[in-house]
Amino acid sequence: MKKIHLMQLALCMFLGLSLYGENLQKEPLVTVETSGNQETEAFPKIQEETLYLPDLVTIIGGEDWQVSQEALPDYQIQLPVPPSVSVPPSVAEASLQAVEGDPVSELPPSVVELATVKESKQFFVEGFIEPAWPLSLDTEFSVFTVDPQAFFLDFGYKTVGGYGLEQAEDGFFHNKSFLQLGKNFVVGGGRLQLQGNYQALDNGLQGQSLLFDDINRRGAGASLQLELPVGKGFSLAGGLPVDWYNRYAGFSNTVGRAEENGAVAASLLGFSPWLSFAWESRNWNTKNTRALPTNHEFSVQLLMDWGYWASLDPQINSTQNRGSLSLSGSWLWNSQLEIFSSLGLVYLPSGSGEQNTKLLVPFALGLNWNEKEASAESFPGMSFSVEGGLDSHHRNFYQLEARSPYVNFSPGALISNGEVSDWFFKAGSSLPLKLQETPLSGLFQELFLQLAVEYRQSAFGNTVLVGDYATGIDSWTGLFPSKLEDRKALFSQMAVTAVVKNFLFKAGWNSQWLYHPVYEPSQRLVLSCGYDSPRHPWGGELKADFGFRLPDSLPILGAQVYFQPAENLRLAVKVKDMLKLFSGRQRVFVEPYMKEAGSVALSLQFNF
């Protein structure tokens, strides 16, 4: 029995890329905290699935999770369609997710990370349950099928009551949850996808407001997408996504409500129908000669879409329309060198940003190069990426506010300044260091280096919406005001991964040189050491996170020990933020607000 390995081409700045990494660590080594209660991965994890088939070995890369017909045996099988989430960036796309207003996934990530698909198995359940002290619970699970009429359901819920010595009833709490589900239908030779999602976030105001106890945010969406092949590599696709966002406050029992209801209330609706026409040609030349490479692959796509966003509050008459047209194409040589480009046109009839910009011409040009043969079984081969141009997108309301939970963004500002435009340049590389002929070959089994840099500068007055933390909070609402900020940001990442026998060492350095929110470090160093027993199903990890120029610069120290009694079951005991836990003190987000600090957790992960 042999294997098919499916891996999304999302090489990241830091990830567990070794034979031991999956057991040692389920969380990314290098993360950037983006709000009081959540984290964004600076180095997203590679997601991998293993599909068992008889007498077949094929390596397939891409973001569409589809196996080509040539790679399959006589019977039919189709991989699950992933939830409607953004594909993690490549190594060169180490985007400034730490900066407010940047593009982020519209949905929480799926908890599906690793599935073992056997010939007779079509239904899967995966997830984890993690209760912790002080009072908290974190849980996620996923149910999905892999037949052509695939179905998936992902659900996650986390609640934290009390920070340090402070009690939940005093407003020191947060709750967040998400639900996303979808179903595929085979329509002739095409595919129909129906998807829906719901997400919620509730942050206690820690006694800072004279009116409110907490701030609640809700987001919901649904989409319909149809894909139709029209022959000879051509295909048509279209979709209709609809999104709704709502924000409201929980009132204190001692204060009147009606006159202050509009202080933080927001209700926004948007929909963005789109249509695309694409052509793809594989194996343009299959003759293996000295004059010509073995194959070329070409793809071209024409995409048209129109977006509409409006406030549902009759007292806030604010709407925005956005139309765009883009043409993109790529050339892939020998599955090794890819050159891609795009050119678009964005039209905003009512204008956007400080300069009331109505017309934009986004473009991009870049290349990816990947070494054909991996340097080792546990690490990918050498790769390099570079890209630059002008990008422009409409911001996601829910994600913006989830990153800034104590800022009062007005609905009018969210809509009228909904477009974010940046000049950008980014580059990255992944370098497996070969040690066979060096003195270090006897010490390191693997040594892997990753580098990335990105520069962004606001363009055409479409600046970013951020919290104005220098002004201070409004005593009635307990929230900071917002402001528009012209951004110039330079972000770099460096990561080293080393394997020494049964130990996995990681070191990462993240830098934000020109701009960073007050609650994020300008420089961050993360170190970890993990051990995986070669004979027994257990292991452990130590981790240290040093952030510089933060409101609370005390290092974050953590540890865990895990036991894996079966291949599809794992138990772990985790201690997070030890220094805060043992001292009973809170961790500062932005004065006067605190965020979640130390805890002891028992984790159960399963895959059936």
C-alpha positions in Angstrom: 0.0 0.0 0.0 1.5 3.3 -1.0 0.5 7.0 -0.3 -0.6 10.1 -2.0 0.5 13.3 -0.3 -1.6 16.4 -0.8 0.0 19.7 0.4 -1.2 23.3 -0.1 1.5 25.4 -1.5 1.6 27.7 1.5 5.2 27.8 2.6 5.2 29.9 5.7 7.8 31.7 7.8 7.5 29.3 10.7 6.0 25.9 10.9 6.8 22.4 12.3 8.3 20.9 9.1 9.9 17.8 10.5 9.1 14.2 11.1 8.6 15.2 14.7 6.9 18.5 14.3 3.3 17.2 14.1 3.6 15.5 17.4 5.6 18.2 19.2 3.5 21.2 18.4 0.0 21.9 17.1 0.4 25.7 17.4 2.6 27.9 15.3 6.0 28.8 16.8 5.9 32.4 15.8 2.6 34.3 16.4 1.6 37.9 16.6 -1.1 38.9 19.0 -3.7 41.0 17.2 -6.2 41.7 19.9 -6.7 41.4 23.6 -7.9 37.8 23.2 -6.7 36.3 19.9 -3.6 35.6 17.9 -2.8 35.7 14.2 -0.2 33.3 12.8 2.9 34.9 11.5 3.9 31.6 10.0 0.8 29.6 9.1 0.9 25.9 9.3 1.2 23.7 6.3 -1.9 21.6 6.1 -1.4 18.1 4.8 -3.7 15.2 4.1 -2.7 11.5 3.5 -4.8 9.5 1.1 -4.2 5.7 0.9 -4.5 4.1 -2.5 -3.1 0.9 -4.0 0.1 1.0 -6.0 0.3 4.8 -6.6 2.6 7.6 -5.6 1.8 11.2 -6.7 2.7 14.5 -5.3 0.2 17.2 -6.0 0.4 20.9 -5.1 -2.1 23.7 -5.3 -4.8 25.5 -3.5 -7.9 24.0 -5.1 -7.7 20.6 -3.2 -8.4 18.7 -6.5 -6.5 15.6 -7.7 -6.0 15.5 -11.5 -7.7 12.7 -13.4 -4.3 11.4 -14.6 -3.2 10.8 -11.0 -6.2 8.6 -10.1 -6.8 4.8 -10.6 -9.8 3.6 -12.5 -12.3 4.3 -9.7 -13.4 7.8 -8.9 -12.6 9.8 -5.7 -12.7 13.5 -4.9 -11.1 15.3 -2.0 -13.2 17.5 0.3 -13.8 21.0 -0.7 -12.3 23.3 1.9 -14.4 25.8 3.8 -14.6 29.4 2.5 -11.4 30.6 4.0 -8.5 32.5 2.7 -5.6 30.3 1.5 -2.6 30.9 3.8 0.1 33.0 2.1 3.2 31.6 0.6 6.6 32.3 2.1 6.9 35.5 0.1 3.5 36.5 1.2 4.3 37.1 4.8 1.7 39.9 4.8 1.4 42.4 7.6 -1.5 40.6 9.3 -0.3 42.3 12.5 -1.4 45.7 11.2 -5.0 46.7 11.6 -7.0 46.9 8.4 -5.0 44.3 6.5 -6.8 41.5 4.6 -7.6 38.6 6.8 -9.6 35.5 6.4 -13.4 36.1 6.4 -14.0 33.0 8.3 -12.3 31.3 11.2 -9.9 28.6 10.0 -11.2 25.1 9.7 -10.2 22.7 12.4 -9.5 20.1 9.7 -5.7 19.7 9.7 -4.9 16.1 9.1 -7.2 13.4 7.6 -6.3 9.8 6.8 -8.5 8.7 4.0 -8.9 5.0 3.5 -10.6 3.2 0.7 -13.6 2.2 2.8 -13.9 5.4 4.9 -15.9 8.3 3.7 -17.0 10.1 7.0 -14.6 11.9 9.4 -14.7 13.7 12.7 -11.8 15.7 14.0 -11.3 18.3 16.8 -10.1 19.1 20.3 -11.5 19.9 23.7 -9.4 22.0 26.1 -10.7 23.0 29.6 -8.4 25.2 31.6 -8.0 26.9 35.0 -8.8 29.7 35.7 -12.2 29.2 34.3 -12.0 28.7 30.5 -13.0 26.2 27.8 -11.7 26.0 24.2 -13.2 23.5 21.8 -13.4 23.0 18.0 -14.6 20.1 15.9 -15.2 19.3 12.3 -17.4 16.7 10.5 -16.9 16.1 6.8 -17.2 13.6 3.9 -15.0 13.1 0.9 -17.4 11.9 -1.8 -18.1 14.1 -4.8 -21.2 15.4 -3.0 -19.0 16.4 -0.1 -20.4 18.0 3.1 -18.5 19.8 5.9 -19.4 21.3 9.3 -16.9 23.2 11.5 -17.8 24.5 14.9 -15.6 26.3 17.5 -16.3 27.9 20.9 -14.0 29.5 23.4 -14.9 31.2 26.7 -12.6 32.8 29.3 -14.0 34.0 32.6 -11.6 36.1 34.7 -8.1 37.4 34.1 -5.5 36.9 36.8 -7.2 37.8 40.1 -10.1 39.7 38.4 -13.5 38.1 38.2 -15.7 37.5 35.1 -18.6 39.3 36.8 -16.5 42.5 36.9 -16.2 42.4 33.1 -13.0 40.5 32.7 -14.1 37.9 30.2 -14.5 37.1 26.5 -16.4 34.6 24.5 -16.0 33.7 20.8 -17.6 31.1 18.6 -18.0 30.2 14.9 -20.0 27.8 12.8 -19.5 27.1 9.1 -21.1 24.5 6.9 -21.3 23.6 3.3 -22.6 21.1 0.8 -21.5 20.3 -2.8 -23.8 19.1 -5.5 -22.7 17.6 -8.8 -24.6 19.4 -11.6 -24.0 17.7 -14.9 -20.2 18.1 -15.4 -20.1 21.1 -13.0 -20.3 21.6 -9.3 -22.7 23.6 -7.1 -21.4 24.8 -3.7 -23.7 26.1 -0.9 -22.0 27.5 2.2 -23.0 29.4 5.3 -21.2 30.8 8.3 -21.8 32.5 11.7 -19.3 34.0 14.1 -19.6 35.9 17.4 -17.3 37.8 19.7 -18.2 39.2 23.2 -15.7 41.3 25.1 -16.3 42.4 28.7 -15.6 46.1 29.2 -13.8 45.6 32.6 -15.8 48.3 34.4 -14.5 51.1 32.1 -17.9 52.2 30.8 -20.6 54.1 32.6 -23.2 52.7 30.3 -22.3 49.2 29.1 -21.2 45.9 30.5 -19.8 44.4 27.3 -19.6 44.8 23.5 -21.0 42.1 21.3 -20.2 41.5 17.6 -22.0 39.2 15.2 -21.2 38.2 11.6 -23.2 35.9 9.3 -22.9 35.0 5.7 -24.1 32.7 2.9 -22.8 32.0 -0.5 -23.8 30.1 -3.6 -21.1 29.2 -6.2 -21.4 27.3 -9.5 -18.5 26.0 -11.6 -19.1 24.7 -15.1 -16.4 23.3 -17.4 -17.0 24.2 -21.0 -14.4 22.0 -22.7 -10.8 22.2 -23.8 -9.6 23.7 -20.6 -12.2 26.5 -20.4 -14.5 27.0 -17.5 -17.1 29.3 -16.2 -17.8 30.1 -12.6 -20.0 32.5 -10.6 -21.1 33.2 -7.1 -23.3 35.3 -4.9 -21.9 35.9 -1.3 -24.0 37.8 1.2 -22.7 39.1 4.5 -24.3 40.7 7.5 -22.5 42.4 10.5 -24.0 43.6 13.7 -22.5 45.3 16.8 -24.3 46.1 20.0 -23.7 46.8 23.7 -24.9 45.0 26.8 -26.5 47.7 29.1 -25.8 48.1 32.8 -28.9 47.8 35.0 -28.3 51.2 36.5 -28.3 53.3 33.4 -31.1 54.4 31.0 -30.8 52.8 27.6 -32.8 54.6 24.8 -30.9 57.8 24.7 -27.5 56.1 24.4 -28.4 53.2 22.2 -26.8 54.7 19.1 -23.4 55.2 20.8 -22.0 51.9 19.6 -24.8 50.2 17.6 -24.0 49.1 14.0 -25.8 46.9 11.5 -24.3 46.5 8.0 -25.2 44.4 5.0 -23.2 43.6 1.9 -23.3 41.4 -1.1 -20.8 40.8 -3.9 -21.9 38.8 -7.0 -19.0 37.7 -9.2 -18.4 36.0 -12.5 -15.2 34.5 -13.9 -14.0 32.9 -17.2 -10.9 30.8 -17.1 -8.6 28.8 -19.4 -6.0 26.3 -18.3 -3.7 24.1 -20.3 -1.5 21.4 -18.8 1.4 19.6 -20.4 1.7 21.9 -23.3 4.8 20.0 -24.5 5.4 16.4 -23.3 8.5 15.7 -25.4 11.6 15.4 -23.3 14.3 16.9 -25.5 17.4 19.0 -24.9 15.9 22.0 -26.7 12.6 22.1 -24.9 11.6 21.5 -21.3 9.3 18.6 -20.5 6.1 20.6 -20.0 4.5 24.0 -19.7 1.3 24.9 -17.9 -0.7 28.1 -18.7 -3.7 29.7 -17.0 -5.7 32.8 -17.7 -8.6 34.2 -15.7 -11.0 37.1 -16.3 -12.9 38.1 -13.2 -15.8 40.6 -12.8 -17.5 41.5 -9.6 -19.7 44.1 -8.1 -20.0 44.8 -4.3 -22.6 46.7 -2.4 -22.5 47.7 1.3 -25.1 49.7 3.3 -26.0 50.6 6.8 -29.3 49.1 8.0 -29.8 51.9 10.5 -32.2 54.4 9.0 -30.5 57.2 10.9 -27.2 56.4 9.2 -27.7 56.8 5.5 -24.4 55.4 4.2 -23.9 53.1 1.2 -21.0 52.2 -1.1 -20.8 50.4 -4.5 -17.7 48.9 -5.9 -17.1 47.3 -9.3 -14.0 45.6 -10.4 -12.6 43.9 -13.5 -9.3 42.0 -13.5 -7.3 39.8 -15.9 -4.6 37.5 -14.5 -2.4 34.8 -15.9 0.5 32.5 -15.1 3.0 30.3 -16.8 4.4 27.2 -15.0 7.6 25.6 -16.3 8.3 22.0 -15.3 6.3 22.4 -12.1 9.3 24.4 -10.9 9.2 28.0 -12.1 6.0 30.1 -12.1 5.7 33.6 -13.5 2.4 35.4 -12.8 0.8 38.8 -13.4 -2.5 40.6 -13.0 -4.1 43.9 -14.1 -7.4 45.2 -12.9 -9.7 48.2 -12.7 -11.7 49.2 -9.6 -14.5 51.8 -9.8 -16.1 53.4 -6.7 -19.0 55.7 -7.9 -19.2 57.5 -4.5 -15.5 57.6 -3.9 -13.5 56.3 -1.0 -10.9 57.5 1.5 -9.5 60.9 2.3 -9.1 61.8 -1.4 -12.5 60.5 -2.4 -10.8 58.2 -4.9 -13.2 56.8 -7.5 -10.8 54.9 -9.9 -8.0 52.5 -9.2 -5.8 50.3 -11.4 -4.4 47.4 -9.3 -1.7 45.3 -10.7 0.9 42.7 -9.7 3.9 40.9 -11.1 5.8 38.1 -9.5 7.5 34.7 -9.7 7.8 31.6 -7.6 10.7 29.1 -7.9 10.7 25.7 -6.2 13.3 23.1 -6.2 12.0 19.9 -7.8 13.5 17.5 -5.4 13.1 18.0 -1.7 16.3 17.9 0.3 14.8 15.5 2.8 11.6 13.7 3.5 10.6 16.0 6.3 11.5 19.4 4.7 10.5 20.9 1.3 13.2 21.8 -1.1 14.6 25.3 -1.7 12.2 27.9 -2.9 12.1 31.6 -3.7 9.3 34.1 -4.3 9.0 37.8 -5.2 6.0 40.0 -6.0 5.2 43.7 -6.2 2.5 46.1 -7.4 -0.6 47.8 -6.2 -3.4 45.9 -4.5 -6.8 47.1 -3.4 -9.6 45.4 -1.5 -12.7 46.1 0.6 -12.0 45.6 4.3 -13.9 43.0 6.4 -15.9 44.7 9.1 -15.9 41.8 11.6 -12.2 41.0 11.3 -11.3 44.6 11.7 -13.2 45.0 14.9 -12.2 41.6 16.3 -8.6 42.8 16.0 -9.5 46.0 17.8 -12.1 45.0 20.4 -12.1 48.2 22.4 -12.4 50.7 19.5 -15.7 52.4 18.5 -15.6 52.4 14.7 -18.6 54.3 13.3 -20.7 52.6 10.7 -20.3 55.6 8.4 -16.5 55.4 8.6 -16.5 51.7 8.0 -18.5 52.1 4.8 -17.1 55.3 3.3 -13.5 54.2 4.1 -14.1 50.6 3.2 -11.4 50.4 0.5 -7.8 49.7 1.5 -5.1 50.3 -1.2 -1.4 49.7 -0.9 1.7 49.8 -2.9 3.6 46.7 -1.9 6.7 44.6 -2.4 7.4 41.2 -0.8 10.0 38.5 -1.1 10.8 35.3 0.7 12.9 32.2 0.5 13.1 28.7 2.1 16.5 27.2 2.4 17.2 23.6 3.6 20.8 23.7 4.7 22.7 20.6 3.5 25.2 19.4 6.2 26.5 16.2 4.7 30.0 17.5 4.1 30.3 19.8 7.1 31.5 19.3 10.7 27.9 19.9 11.8 26.6 16.8 9.9 27.1 14.7 13.0 25.1 17.0 15.2 22.1 18.2 13.1 19.9 15.8 11.2 18.0 18.7 9.6 18.6 22.4 9.5 16.1 24.7 7.7 16.1 28.5 7.2 13.3 30.8 6.1 13.4 34.5 5.3 10.7 37.0 4.3 10.4 40.8 3.9 7.4 42.9 2.9 6.9 46.7 2.5 3.5 48.4 2.3 2.5 52.0 1.8 -1.0 53.4 1.6 -2.0 54.6 -1.9 -4.5 57.2 -3.3 -5.9 58.2 0.1 -7.3 54.8 1.0 -5.7 54.7 4.4 -6.2 52.2 7.2 -8.8 52.5 10.0 -7.1 52.1 13.4 -7.8 52.8 17.1 -6.7 56.2 18.4 -5.2 54.9 21.7 -3.3 58.2 22.4 -6.6 60.0 23.0 -7.9 57.8 25.7 -11.2 56.1 26.2 -14.6 57.7 26.3 -15.9 57.4 29.8 -19.5 56.7 28.7 -18.9 54.0 26.2 -15.5 52.8 27.6 -14.1 52.6 24.1 -11.3 54.3 22.2 -12.1 56.5 19.2 -11.0 55.5 15.7 -8.9 57.4 13.1 -7.6 57.1 9.6 -3.8 56.6 9.3 -1.5 56.7 6.3 0.6 53.6 6.6 4.2 52.9 5.8 5.2 49.6 7.1 8.2 47.3 6.7 7.9 43.8 8.1 10.5 41.1 8.2 10.6 37.5 9.4 13.4 35.0 10.0 13.1 31.5 11.3 15.4 28.6 11.9 14.4 25.0 12.5 16.8 22.3 13.6 16.4 18.6 14.3 18.9 16.9 16.7 18.1 13.3 17.2 14.7 13.4 18.9 14.7 17.1 19.7 13.2 19.8 17.5 14.6 23.3 18.1 13.0 26.5 16.7 13.9 30.1 16.7 12.1 33.0 15.1 12.5 36.8 14.9 9.6 39.0 13.7 10.2 42.7 13.1 7.9 45.7 12.4 10.2 48.5 11.5 8.1 51.5 10.5 4.7 51.0 12.0 3.0 48.7 14.5 -0.1 49.1 16.8 0.7 50.0 20.4 -0.4 46.5 21.5 2.0 44.7 19.2 5.8 44.4 19.6 8.1 46.1 17.2 10.5 43.2 17.7 9.6 39.6 18.8 11.9 36.7 19.5 10.3 33.2 20.0 12.3 30.1 21.0 11.1 26.6 21.5 12.5 23.1 22.2 10.4 20.0 21.7 11.1 16.3 22.4 9.4 13.3 20.9 10.2 9.9 22.4 11.3 7.4 19.7 10.0 4.3 21.7 7.1 5.6 23.7 4.0 7.7 22.7 4.9 10.8 24.6 6.7 14.1 24.2 6.9 17.6 25.4 7.8 21.2 24.6 9.2 24.4 26.2 8.5 27.8 24.7 9.6 31.4 25.4 8.1 34.5 23.7 9.9 37.8 24.1 8.1 40.9 22.8 9.8 44.3 22.9 8.2 47.8 23.3 4.9 46.5 24.5 2.5 47.8 27.2 3.4 44.5 29.0 6.9 43.3 28.1 7.1 40.4 30.6 8.1 37.3 28.6 5.5 34.6 27.9 6.7 31.2 29.0 4.9 28.0 28.3 5.3 24.2 28.5 3.4 21.1 27.6 3.6 17.3 28.0 1.6 15.0 25.8 0.7 11.4 25.7 -0.6 9.6 22.6 -2.2 6.3 23.5 -3.5 5.8 19.9 -2.7 7.2 16.5 -5.9 9.2 16.4 -6.0 10.3 20.1 -3.7 12.7 22.0 -3.8 13.9 25.6 -1.8 16.9 26.8 -1.2 19.1 29.8 -0.3 22.7 29.1 0.9 25.5 31.2 0.5 28.9 29.4 2.1 32.2 30.4 3.7 30.8 33.6 5.0 34.1 35.0 1.5 35.7 35.0 -0.1 32.4 36.3 2.2 32.0 39.3 2.0 35.7 40.2 -1.8 35.9 39.7 -1.4 39.2 37.7 -3.1 40.3 34.5 -1.4 40.9 31.2 -1.9 44.4 29.8 -3.4 44.8 26.4 -3.7 48.6 26.2 -4.2 50.6 29.3 -6.7 50.4 31.0 -7.6 47.1 29.4 -6.3 43.7 30.4 -6.2 40.5 28.4 -6.1 36.7 29.0 -3.0 35.6 30.9 -1.7 32.4 32.6 -3.6 29.1 32.7 -3.3 25.4 33.1 -5.1 23.3 30.5 -5.9 19.7 29.8 -6.2 19.1 26.1 -7.8 16.2 24.2 -7.3 15.9 20.4 -9.0 13.3 18.3 -9.3 12.2 14.7 -11.8 9.5 13.7 
